[in-house]
Amino acid sequence: MENKNFEQVVIEKLMNMGSDFAGRKTCVAWTTFPYNKNNLKVVEKALGKLNWKNDEYILTYDENLIFVKKDLI
């Protein structure tokens, strides 16, 4: 996937993380992305563009997935 398009998808997914949990009994939102080095850089860049501070989310990854978790409260 082209980096610019992937970056737009990442930003949209991160911005909407809390909106699709309405009515559920959870205060944690998460999303995943396919892992590769370029995708990881794009996700980190998107988090910076959204001005999310390091203590507001948890970013982890393995050879398959990039996982972003954020407390909603």
N, CA, C and O atoms as a Maestro MAE file, in Angstrom:
{
 s_m_m2io_version
 :::
 2.0.0
}

f_m_ct {
 s_m_title
 :::
 protein
 m_atom[292] {
  # First column is atom index #
  i_m_mmod_type
  r_m_x_coord
  r_m_y_coord
  r_m_z_coord
  i_m_residue_number
  s_m_chain_name
  s_m_pdb_residue_name
  s_m_pdb_atom_name
  i_m_atomic_number
  :::
  1 25 0.838 -1.171 0.000 1 A "MET " " N  " 7
  2 3 0.000 0.000 0.000 1 A "MET " " CA " 6
  3 2 0.886 1.238 0.000 1 A "MET " " C  " 6
  4 15 1.899 1.292 0.698 1 A "MET " " O  " 8
  5 25 0.502 2.206 -0.772 2 A "GLU " " N  " 7
  6 3 1.260 3.444 -0.841 2 A "GLU " " CA " 6
  7 2 1.257 4.127 0.525 2 A "GLU " " C  " 6
  8 15 0.221 4.184 1.186 2 A "GLU " " O  " 8
  9 25 2.414 4.645 0.952 3 A "ASN " " N  " 7
  10 3 2.551 5.229 2.281 3 A "ASN " " CA " 6
  11 2 1.555 6.343 2.563 3 A "ASN " " C  " 6
  12 15 1.001 6.394 3.662 3 A "ASN " " O  " 8
  13 25 1.306 7.236 1.612 4 A "LYS " " N  " 7
  14 3 0.392 8.360 1.842 4 A "LYS " " CA " 6
  15 2 -1.016 7.848 2.101 4 A "LYS " " C  " 6
  16 15 -1.679 8.317 3.026 4 A "LYS " " O  " 8
  17 25 -1.485 6.893 1.302 5 A "ASN " " N  " 7
  18 3 -2.807 6.322 1.516 5 A "ASN " " CA " 6
  19 2 -2.861 5.567 2.832 5 A "ASN " " C  " 6
  20 15 -3.849 5.669 3.559 5 A "ASN " " O  " 8
  21 25 -1.820 4.813 3.151 6 A "PHE " " N  " 7
  22 3 -1.791 4.073 4.405 6 A "PHE " " CA " 6
  23 2 -1.797 5.043 5.580 6 A "PHE " " C  " 6
  24 15 -2.461 4.792 6.585 6 A "PHE " " O  " 8
  25 25 -1.073 6.138 5.464 7 A "GLU " " N  " 7
  26 3 -1.056 7.136 6.540 7 A "GLU " " CA " 6
  27 2 -2.459 7.698 6.774 7 A "GLU " " C  " 6
  28 15 -2.857 7.881 7.925 7 A "GLU " " O  " 8
  29 25 -3.204 7.970 5.728 8 A "GLN " " N  " 7
  30 3 -4.570 8.465 5.873 8 A "GLN " " CA " 6
  31 2 -5.458 7.430 6.556 8 A "GLN " " C  " 6
  32 15 -6.274 7.780 7.409 8 A "GLN " " O  " 8
  33 25 -5.306 6.171 6.190 9 A "VAL " " N  " 7
  34 3 -6.074 5.090 6.811 9 A "VAL " " CA " 6
  35 2 -5.735 4.992 8.296 9 A "VAL " " C  " 6
  36 15 -6.628 4.840 9.130 9 A "VAL " " O  " 8
  37 25 -4.450 5.078 8.624 10 A "VAL " " N  " 7
  38 3 -4.004 4.992 10.019 10 A "VAL " " CA " 6
  39 2 -4.599 6.133 10.831 10 A "VAL " " C  " 6
  40 15 -5.147 5.904 11.909 10 A "VAL " " O  " 8
  41 25 -4.499 7.345 10.334 11 A "ILE " " N  " 7
  42 3 -5.023 8.503 11.064 11 A "ILE " " CA " 6
  43 2 -6.528 8.361 11.287 11 A "ILE " " C  " 6
  44 15 -7.021 8.626 12.383 11 A "ILE " " O  " 8
  45 25 -7.251 7.949 10.262 12 A "GLU " " N  " 7
  46 3 -8.699 7.756 10.404 12 A "GLU " " CA " 6
  47 2 -9.020 6.685 11.440 12 A "GLU " " C  " 6
  48 15 -9.902 6.876 12.278 12 A "GLU " " O  " 8
  49 25 -8.307 5.559 11.388 13 A "LYS " " N  " 7
  50 3 -8.562 4.483 12.359 13 A "LYS " " CA " 6
  51 2 -8.261 4.934 13.784 13 A "LYS " " C  " 6
  52 15 -9.009 4.618 14.710 13 A "LYS " " O  " 8
  53 25 -7.159 5.676 13.962 14 A "LEU " " N  " 7
  54 3 -6.799 6.143 15.293 14 A "LEU " " CA " 6
  55 2 -7.800 7.171 15.805 14 A "LEU " " C  " 6
  56 15 -8.162 7.145 16.981 14 A "LEU " " O  " 8
  57 25 -8.248 8.066 14.948 15 A "MET " " N  " 7
  58 3 -9.209 9.082 15.363 15 A "MET " " CA " 6
  59 2 -10.552 8.465 15.737 15 A "MET " " C  " 6
  60 15 -11.255 8.983 16.605 15 A "MET " " O  " 8
  61 25 -10.908 7.371 15.092 16 A "ASN " " N  " 7
  62 3 -12.209 6.734 15.327 16 A "ASN " " CA " 6
  63 2 -12.166 5.613 16.353 16 A "ASN " " C  " 6
  64 15 -13.164 4.921 16.553 16 A "ASN " " O  " 8
  65 25 -11.033 5.425 17.001 17 A "MET " " N  " 7
  66 3 -10.903 4.299 17.938 17 A "MET " " CA " 6
  67 2 -11.986 4.301 19.005 17 A "MET " " C  " 6
  68 15 -12.526 3.241 19.321 17 A "MET " " O  " 8
  69 25 -12.317 5.435 19.563 18 A "GLY " " N  " 7
  70 3 -13.298 5.495 20.639 18 A "GLY " " CA " 6
  71 2 -14.730 5.519 20.173 18 A "GLY " " C  " 6
  72 15 -15.632 5.208 20.950 18 A "GLY " " O  " 8
  73 25 -14.967 5.878 18.924 19 A "SER " " N  " 7
  74 3 -16.336 6.071 18.464 19 A "SER " " CA " 6
  75 2 -17.090 4.767 18.218 19 A "SER " " C  " 6
  76 15 -18.320 4.768 18.274 19 A "SER " " O  " 8
  77 25 -16.415 3.671 17.951 20 A "ASP " " N  " 7
  78 3 -17.122 2.423 17.670 20 A "ASP " " CA " 6
  79 2 -17.274 1.535 18.902 20 A "ASP " " C  " 6
  80 15 -17.584 0.349 18.787 20 A "ASP " " O  " 8
  81 25 -17.054 2.115 20.077 21 A "PHE " " N  " 7
  82 3 -17.202 1.348 21.310 21 A "PHE " " CA " 6
  83 2 -18.424 1.791 22.102 21 A "PHE " " C  " 6
  84 15 -18.599 1.366 23.243 21 A "PHE " " O  " 8
  85 25 -19.264 2.627 21.529 22 A "ALA " " N  " 7
  86 3 -20.457 3.118 22.208 22 A "ALA " " CA " 6
  87 2 -21.333 1.943 22.621 22 A "ALA " " C  " 6
  88 15 -21.587 1.032 21.833 22 A "ALA " " O  " 8
  89 25 -21.783 1.979 23.849 23 A "GLY " " N  " 7
  90 3 -22.676 0.935 24.341 23 A "GLY " " CA " 6
  91 2 -21.969 -0.299 24.873 23 A "GLY " " C  " 6
  92 15 -22.618 -1.169 25.454 23 A "GLY " " O  " 8
  93 25 -20.681 -0.398 24.696 24 A "ARG " " N  " 7
  94 3 -19.935 -1.547 25.215 24 A "ARG " " CA " 6
  95 2 -19.417 -1.221 26.604 24 A "ARG " " C  " 6
  96 15 -19.224 -0.056 26.950 24 A "ARG " " O  " 8
  97 25 -19.201 -2.233 27.374 25 A "LYS " " N  " 7
  98 3 -18.728 -2.045 28.748 25 A "LYS " " CA " 6
  99 2 -17.209 -2.096 28.790 25 A "LYS " " C  " 6
  100 15 -16.618 -2.988 29.400 25 A "LYS " " O  " 8
  101 25 -16.595 -1.133 28.138 26 A "THR " " N  " 7
  102 3 -15.152 -1.060 28.128 26 A "THR " " CA " 6
  103 2 -14.718 0.397 28.090 26 A "THR " " C  " 6
  104 15 -15.436 1.253 27.574 26 A "THR " " O  " 8
  105 25 -13.564 0.667 28.628 27 A "CYS " " N  " 7
  106 3 -13.015 2.021 28.558 27 A "CYS " " CA " 6
  107 2 -11.655 1.990 27.876 27 A "CYS " " C  " 6
  108 15 -10.841 2.897 28.047 27 A "CYS " " O  " 8
  109 25 -11.421 0.939 27.103 28 A "VAL " " N  " 7
  110 3 -10.176 0.780 26.363 28 A "VAL " " CA " 6
  111 2 -10.508 0.565 24.891 28 A "VAL " " C  " 6
  112 15 -11.372 -0.240 24.545 28 A "VAL " " O  " 8
  113 25 -9.814 1.288 24.046 29 A "ALA " " N  " 7
  114 3 -9.977 1.113 22.603 29 A "ALA " " CA " 6
  115 2 -8.671 0.593 22.034 29 A "ALA " " C  " 6
  116 15 -7.599 0.888 22.561 29 A "ALA " " O  " 8
  117 25 -8.757 -0.171 20.974 30 A "TRP " " N  " 7
  118 3 -7.547 -0.682 20.346 30 A "TRP " " CA " 6
  119 2 -7.785 -0.856 18.850 30 A "TRP " " C  " 6
  120 15 -8.922 -0.939 18.385 30 A "TRP " " O  " 8
  121 25 -6.708 -0.907 18.132 31 A "THR " " N  " 7
  122 3 -6.754 -1.177 16.705 31 A "THR " " CA " 6
  123 2 -5.440 -1.827 16.301 31 A "THR " " C  " 6
  124 15 -4.441 -1.725 17.013 31 A "THR " " O  " 8
  125 25 -5.446 -2.490 15.164 32 A "THR " " N  " 7
  126 3 -4.242 -3.161 14.681 32 A "THR " " CA " 6
  127 2 -3.977 -2.783 13.234 32 A "THR " " C  " 6
  128 15 -4.872 -2.361 12.501 32 A "THR " " O  " 8
  129 25 -2.725 -2.947 12.850 33 A "PHE " " N  " 7
  130 3 -2.281 -2.720 11.484 33 A "PHE " " CA " 6
  131 2 -1.309 -3.838 11.128 33 A "PHE " " C  " 6
  132 15 -0.659 -4.391 12.015 33 A "PHE " " O  " 8
  133 25 -1.198 -4.180 9.846 34 A "PRO " " N  " 7
  134 3 -0.211 -5.196 9.457 34 A "PRO " " CA " 6
  135 2 1.204 -4.682 9.712 34 A "PRO " " C  " 6
  136 15 1.504 -3.514 9.463 34 A "PRO " " O  " 8
  137 25 2.067 -5.561 10.208 35 A "TYR " " N  " 7
  138 3 3.425 -5.140 10.553 35 A "TYR " " CA " 6
  139 2 4.384 -5.227 9.373 35 A "TYR " " C  " 6
  140 15 4.441 -6.229 8.660 35 A "TYR " " O  " 8
  141 25 5.115 -4.173 9.195 36 A "ASN " " N  " 7
  142 3 6.386 -4.137 8.492 36 A "ASN " " CA " 6
  143 2 7.055 -2.846 8.944 36 A "ASN " " C  " 6
  144 15 6.403 -2.000 9.555 36 A "ASN " " O  " 8
  145 25 8.327 -2.679 8.661 37 A "LYS " " N  " 7
  146 3 9.065 -1.520 9.181 37 A "LYS " " CA " 6
  147 2 8.473 -0.202 8.701 37 A "LYS " " C  " 6
  148 15 8.389 0.758 9.467 37 A "LYS " " O  " 8
  149 25 8.068 -0.152 7.446 38 A "ASN " " N  " 7
  150 3 7.488 1.081 6.915 38 A "ASN " " CA " 6
  151 2 6.162 1.411 7.587 38 A "ASN " " C  " 6
  152 15 5.910 2.568 7.926 38 A "ASN " " O  " 8
  153 25 5.308 0.402 7.784 39 A "ASN " " N  " 7
  154 3 4.027 0.635 8.437 39 A "ASN " " CA " 6
  155 2 4.231 1.125 9.868 39 A "ASN " " C  " 6
  156 15 3.502 2.000 10.335 39 A "ASN " " O  " 8
  157 25 5.211 0.570 10.559 40 A "LEU " " N  " 7
  158 3 5.494 1.008 11.927 40 A "LEU " " CA " 6
  159 2 5.877 2.483 11.943 40 A "LEU " " C  " 6
  160 15 5.409 3.232 12.800 40 A "LEU " " O  " 8
  161 25 6.718 2.908 11.012 41 A "LYS " " N  " 7
  162 3 7.105 4.325 10.926 41 A "LYS " " CA " 6
  163 2 5.891 5.205 10.647 41 A "LYS " " C  " 6
  164 15 5.763 6.291 11.213 41 A "LYS " " O  " 8
  165 25 5.005 4.737 9.778 42 A "VAL " " N  " 7
  166 3 3.804 5.508 9.441 42 A "VAL " " CA " 6
  167 2 2.898 5.633 10.661 42 A "VAL " " C  " 6
  168 15 2.377 6.715 10.929 42 A "VAL " " O  " 8
  169 25 2.703 4.551 11.401 43 A "VAL " " N  " 7
  170 3 1.864 4.589 12.597 43 A "VAL " " CA " 6
  171 2 2.464 5.548 13.626 43 A "VAL " " C  " 6
  172 15 1.739 6.350 14.214 43 A "VAL " " O  " 8
  173 25 3.767 5.476 13.848 44 A "GLU " " N  " 7
  174 3 4.419 6.381 14.797 44 A "GLU " " CA " 6
  175 2 4.277 7.830 14.350 44 A "GLU " " C  " 6
  176 15 4.042 8.709 15.179 44 A "GLU " " O  " 8
  177 25 4.415 8.091 13.063 45 A "LYS " " N  " 7
  178 3 4.258 9.445 12.528 45 A "LYS " " CA " 6
  179 2 2.819 9.933 12.716 45 A "LYS " " C  " 6
  180 15 2.598 11.089 13.078 45 A "LYS " " O  " 8
  181 25 1.845 9.060 12.473 46 A "ALA " " N  " 7
  182 3 0.435 9.424 12.629 46 A "ALA " " CA " 6
  183 2 0.114 9.756 14.085 46 A "ALA " " C  " 6
  184 15 -0.621 10.705 14.359 46 A "ALA " " O  " 8
  185 25 0.663 8.978 15.017 47 A "LEU " " N  " 7
  186 3 0.451 9.267 16.438 47 A "LEU " " CA " 6
  187 2 0.995 10.655 16.776 47 A "LEU " " C  " 6
  188 15 0.385 11.392 17.552 47 A "LEU " " O  " 8
  189 25 2.125 11.005 16.203 48 A "GLY " " N  " 7
  190 3 2.698 12.334 16.414 48 A "GLY " " CA " 6
  191 2 1.830 13.432 15.817 48 A "GLY " " C  " 6
  192 15 1.652 14.482 16.434 48 A "GLY " " O  " 8
  193 25 1.287 13.202 14.620 49 A "LYS " " N  " 7
  194 3 0.413 14.188 13.983 49 A "LYS " " CA " 6
  195 2 -0.856 14.420 14.796 49 A "LYS " " C  " 6
  196 15 -1.407 15.521 14.795 49 A "LYS " " O  " 8
  197 25 -1.313 13.385 15.485 50 A "LEU " " N  " 7
  198 3 -2.508 13.513 16.322 50 A "LEU " " CA " 6
  199 2 -2.185 14.107 17.696 50 A "LEU " " C  " 6
  200 15 -3.076 14.315 18.519 50 A "LEU " " O  " 8
  201 25 -0.908 14.373 17.927 51 A "ASN " " N  " 7
  202 3 -0.438 14.949 19.198 51 A "ASN " " CA " 6
  203 2 -0.770 14.076 20.406 51 A "ASN " " C  " 6
  204 15 -1.026 14.582 21.498 51 A "ASN " " O  " 8
  205 25 -0.763 12.760 20.198 52 A "TRP " " N  " 7
  206 3 -0.960 11.847 21.318 52 A "TRP " " CA " 6
  207 2 0.354 11.761 22.084 52 A "TRP " " C  " 6
  208 15 1.414 11.532 21.501 52 A "TRP " " O  " 8
  209 25 0.271 11.943 23.381 53 A "LYS " " N  " 7
  210 3 1.455 11.832 24.233 53 A "LYS " " CA " 6
  211 2 1.737 10.357 24.505 53 A "LYS " " C  " 6
  212 15 0.827 9.529 24.475 53 A "LYS " " O  " 8
  213 25 2.998 10.036 24.771 54 A "ASN " " N  " 7
  214 3 3.405 8.639 24.984 54 A "ASN " " CA " 6
  215 2 2.631 7.961 26.107 54 A "ASN " " C  " 6
  216 15 2.402 6.753 26.049 54 A "ASN " " O  " 8
  217 25 2.227 8.707 27.117 55 A "ASP " " N  " 7
  218 3 1.511 8.088 28.229 55 A "ASP " " CA " 6
  219 2 0.013 7.918 27.953 55 A "ASP " " C  " 6
  220 15 -0.714 7.415 28.809 55 A "ASP " " O  " 8
  221 25 -0.452 8.326 26.780 56 A "GLU " " N  " 7
  222 3 -1.867 8.197 26.421 56 A "GLU " " CA " 6
  223 2 -2.186 6.903 25.672 56 A "GLU " " C  " 6
  224 15 -3.356 6.558 25.509 56 A "GLU " " O  " 8
  225 25 -1.179 6.199 25.225 57 A "TYR " " N  " 7
  226 3 -1.410 4.996 24.433 57 A "TYR " " CA " 6
  227 2 -0.281 3.999 24.662 57 A "TYR " " C  " 6
  228 15 0.777 4.334 25.197 57 A "TYR " " O  " 8
  229 25 -0.537 2.776 24.244 58 A "ILE " " N  " 7
  230 3 0.488 1.731 24.262 58 A "ILE " " CA " 6
  231 2 0.642 1.238 22.828 58 A "ILE " " C  " 6
  232 15 -0.330 0.828 22.194 58 A "ILE " " O  " 8
  233 25 1.854 1.282 22.330 59 A "LEU " " N  " 7
  234 3 2.167 0.811 20.990 59 A "LEU " " CA " 6
  235 2 3.055 -0.417 21.115 59 A "LEU " " C  " 6
  236 15 4.158 -0.340 21.656 59 A "LEU " " O  " 8
  237 25 2.576 -1.543 20.618 60 A "THR " " N  " 7
  238 3 3.369 -2.767 20.611 60 A "THR " " CA " 6
  239 2 3.286 -3.387 19.217 60 A "THR " " C  " 6
  240 15 2.409 -3.054 18.420 60 A "THR " " O  " 8
  241 25 4.208 -4.284 18.951 61 A "TYR " " N  " 7
  242 3 4.201 -4.955 17.650 61 A "TYR " " CA " 6
  243 2 4.985 -6.252 17.744 61 A "TYR " " C  " 6
  244 15 5.832 -6.440 18.617 61 A "TYR " " O  " 8
  245 25 4.668 -7.141 16.806 62 A "ASP " " N  " 7
  246 3 5.428 -8.368 16.626 62 A "ASP " " CA " 6
  247 2 5.619 -8.555 15.127 62 A "ASP " " C  " 6
  248 15 5.436 -7.606 14.366 62 A "ASP " " O  " 8
  249 25 5.978 -9.737 14.693 63 A "GLU " " N  " 7
  250 3 6.257 -9.937 13.273 63 A "GLU " " CA " 6
  251 2 5.007 -9.897 12.397 63 A "GLU " " C  " 6
  252 15 5.115 -9.892 11.170 63 A "GLU " " O  " 8
  253 25 3.811 -9.870 13.018 64 A "ASN " " N  " 7
  254 3 2.568 -9.872 12.250 64 A "ASN " " CA " 6
  255 2 1.745 -8.590 12.361 64 A "ASN " " C  " 6
  256 15 1.170 -8.130 11.374 64 A "ASN " " O  " 8
  257 25 1.690 -8.018 13.554 65 A "LEU " " N  " 7
  258 3 0.772 -6.909 13.802 65 A "LEU " " CA " 6
  259 2 1.410 -5.760 14.564 65 A "LEU " " C  " 6
  260 15 2.331 -5.946 15.360 65 A "LEU " " O  " 8
  261 25 0.893 -4.568 14.297 66 A "ILE " " N  " 7
  262 3 1.151 -3.379 15.107 66 A "ILE " " CA " 6
  263 2 -0.131 -3.161 15.896 66 A "ILE " " C  " 6
  264 15 -1.212 -3.111 15.310 66 A "ILE " " O  " 8
  265 25 -0.029 -3.032 17.198 67 A "PHE " " N  " 7
  266 3 -1.182 -2.946 18.087 67 A "PHE " " CA " 6
  267 2 -1.121 -1.612 18.828 67 A "PHE " " C  " 6
  268 15 -0.118 -1.301 19.470 67 A "PHE " " O  " 8
  269 25 -2.197 -0.823 18.738 68 A "VAL " " N  " 7
  270 3 -2.288 0.453 19.453 68 A "VAL " " CA " 6
  271 2 -3.476 0.357 20.411 68 A "VAL " " C  " 6
  272 15 -4.596 0.051 19.999 68 A "VAL " " O  " 8
  273 25 -3.219 0.619 21.680 69 A "LYS " " N  " 7
  274 3 -4.248 0.556 22.721 69 A "LYS " " CA " 6
  275 2 -4.286 1.903 23.428 69 A "LYS " " C  " 6
  276 15 -3.247 2.500 23.710 69 A "LYS " " O  " 8
  277 25 -5.504 2.376 23.711 70 A "LYS " " N  " 7
  278 3 -5.662 3.682 24.369 70 A "LYS " " CA " 6
  279 2 -6.806 3.622 25.357 70 A "LYS " " C  " 6
  280 15 -7.882 3.112 25.044 70 A "LYS " " O  " 8
  281 25 -6.572 4.151 26.566 71 A "ASP " " N  " 7
  282 3 -7.646 4.302 27.544 71 A "ASP " " CA " 6
  283 2 -8.538 5.451 27.106 71 A "ASP " " C  " 6
  284 15 -8.047 6.497 26.682 71 A "ASP " " O  " 8
  285 25 -9.844 5.260 27.207 72 A "LEU " " N  " 7
  286 3 -10.784 6.288 26.761 72 A "LEU " " CA " 6
  287 2 -11.170 7.257 27.874 72 A "LEU " " C  " 6
  288 15 -11.767 8.300 27.609 72 A "LEU " " O  " 8
  289 25 -10.836 6.922 29.108 73 A "ILE " " N  " 7
  290 3 -11.168 7.843 30.205 73 A "ILE " " CA " 6
  291 2 -9.930 8.383 30.852 73 A "ILE " " C  " 6
  292 15 -10.019 9.172 31.793 73 A "ILE " " O  " 8
  :::
 }
 m_bond[291] {
  # First column is bond index #
  i_m_from
  i_m_to
  i_m_order
  :::
  1 1 2 1
  2 2 3 1
  3 3 4 2
  4 3 5 1
  5 5 6 1
  6 6 7 1
  7 7 8 2
  8 7 9 1
  9 9 10 1
  10 10 11 1
  11 11 12 2
  12 11 13 1
  13 13 14 1
  14 14 15 1
  15 15 16 2
  16 15 17 1
  17 17 18 1
  18 18 19 1
  19 19 20 2
  20 19 21 1
  21 21 22 1
  22 22 23 1
  23 23 24 2
  24 23 25 1
  25 25 26 1
  26 26 27 1
  27 27 28 2
  28 27 29 1
  29 29 30 1
  30 30 31 1
  31 31 32 2
  32 31 33 1
  33 33 34 1
  34 34 35 1
  35 35 36 2
  36 35 37 1
  37 37 38 1
  38 38 39 1
  39 39 40 2
  40 39 41 1
  41 41 42 1
  42 42 43 1
  43 43 44 2
  44 43 45 1
  45 45 46 1
  46 46 47 1
  47 47 48 2
  48 47 49 1
  49 49 50 1
  50 50 51 1
  51 51 52 2
  52 51 53 1
  53 53 54 1
  54 54 55 1
  55 55 56 2
  56 55 57 1
  57 57 58 1
  58 58 59 1
  59 59 60 2
  60 59 61 1
  61 61 62 1
  62 62 63 1
  63 63 64 2
  64 63 65 1
  65 65 66 1
  66 66 67 1
  67 67 68 2
  68 67 69 1
  69 69 70 1
  70 70 71 1
  71 71 72 2
  72 71 73 1
  73 73 74 1
  74 74 75 1
  75 75 76 2
  76 75 77 1
  77 77 78 1
  78 78 79 1
  79 79 80 2
  80 79 81 1
  81 81 82 1
  82 82 83 1
  83 83 84 2
  84 83 85 1
  85 85 86 1
  86 86 87 1
  87 87 88 2
  88 87 89 1
  89 89 90 1
  90 90 91 1
  91 91 92 2
  92 91 93 1
  93 93 94 1
  94 94 95 1
  95 95 96 2
  96 95 97 1
  97 97 98 1
  98 98 99 1
  99 99 100 2
  100 99 101 1
  101 101 102 1
  102 102 103 1
  103 103 104 2
  104 103 105 1
  105 105 106 1
  106 106 107 1
  107 107 108 2
  108 107 109 1
  109 109 110 1
  110 110 111 1
  111 111 112 2
  112 111 113 1
  113 113 114 1
  114 114 115 1
  115 115 116 2
  116 115 117 1
  117 117 118 1
  118 118 119 1
  119 119 120 2
  120 119 121 1
  121 121 122 1
  122 122 123 1
  123 123 124 2
  124 123 125 1
  125 125 126 1
  126 126 127 1
  127 127 128 2
  128 127 129 1
  129 129 130 1
  130 130 131 1
  131 131 132 2
  132 131 133 1
  133 133 134 1
  134 134 135 1
  135 135 136 2
  136 135 137 1
  137 137 138 1
  138 138 139 1
  139 139 140 2
  140 139 141 1
  141 141 142 1
  142 142 143 1
  143 143 144 2
  144 143 145 1
  145 145 146 1
  146 146 147 1
  147 147 148 2
  148 147 149 1
  149 149 150 1
  150 150 151 1
  151 151 152 2
  152 151 153 1
  153 153 154 1
  154 154 155 1
  155 155 156 2
  156 155 157 1
  157 157 158 1
  158 158 159 1
  159 159 160 2
  160 159 161 1
  161 161 162 1
  162 162 163 1
  163 163 164 2
  164 163 165 1
  165 165 166 1
  166 166 167 1
  167 167 168 2
  168 167 169 1
  169 169 170 1
  170 170 171 1
  171 171 172 2
  172 171 173 1
  173 173 174 1
  174 174 175 1
  175 175 176 2
  176 175 177 1
  177 177 178 1
  178 178 179 1
  179 179 180 2
  180 179 181 1
  181 181 182 1
  182 182 183 1
  183 183 184 2
  184 183 185 1
  185 185 186 1
  186 186 187 1
  187 187 188 2
  188 187 189 1
  189 189 190 1
  190 190 191 1
  191 191 192 2
  192 191 193 1
  193 193 194 1
  194 194 195 1
  195 195 196 2
  196 195 197 1
  197 197 198 1
  198 198 199 1
  199 199 200 2
  200 199 201 1
  201 201 202 1
  202 202 203 1
  203 203 204 2
  204 203 205 1
  205 205 206 1
  206 206 207 1
  207 207 208 2
  208 207 209 1
  209 209 210 1
  210 210 211 1
  211 211 212 2
  212 211 213 1
  213 213 214 1
  214 214 215 1
  215 215 216 2
  216 215 217 1
  217 217 218 1
  218 218 219 1
  219 219 220 2
  220 219 221 1
  221 221 222 1
  222 222 223 1
  223 223 224 2
  224 223 225 1
  225 225 226 1
  226 226 227 1
  227 227 228 2
  228 227 229 1
  229 229 230 1
  230 230 231 1
  231 231 232 2
  232 231 233 1
  233 233 234 1
  234 234 235 1
  235 235 236 2
  236 235 237 1
  237 237 238 1
  238 238 239 1
  239 239 240 2
  240 239 241 1
  241 241 242 1
  242 242 243 1
  243 243 244 2
  244 243 245 1
  245 245 246 1
  246 246 247 1
  247 247 248 2
  248 247 249 1
  249 249 250 1
  250 250 251 1
  251 251 252 2
  252 251 253 1
  253 253 254 1
  254 254 255 1
  255 255 256 2
  256 255 257 1
  257 257 258 1
  258 258 259 1
  259 259 260 2
  260 259 261 1
  261 261 262 1
  262 262 263 1
  263 263 264 2
  264 263 265 1
  265 265 266 1
  266 266 267 1
  267 267 268 2
  268 267 269 1
  269 269 270 1
  270 270 271 1
  271 271 272 2
  272 271 273 1
  273 273 274 1
  274 274 275 1
  275 275 276 2
  276 275 277 1
  277 277 278 1
  278 278 279 1
  279 279 280 2
  280 279 281 1
  281 281 282 1
  282 282 283 1
  283 283 284 2
  284 283 285 1
  285 285 286 1
  286 286 287 1
  287 287 288 2
  288 287 289 1
  289 289 290 1
  290 290 291 1
  291 291 292 2
  :::
 }
}
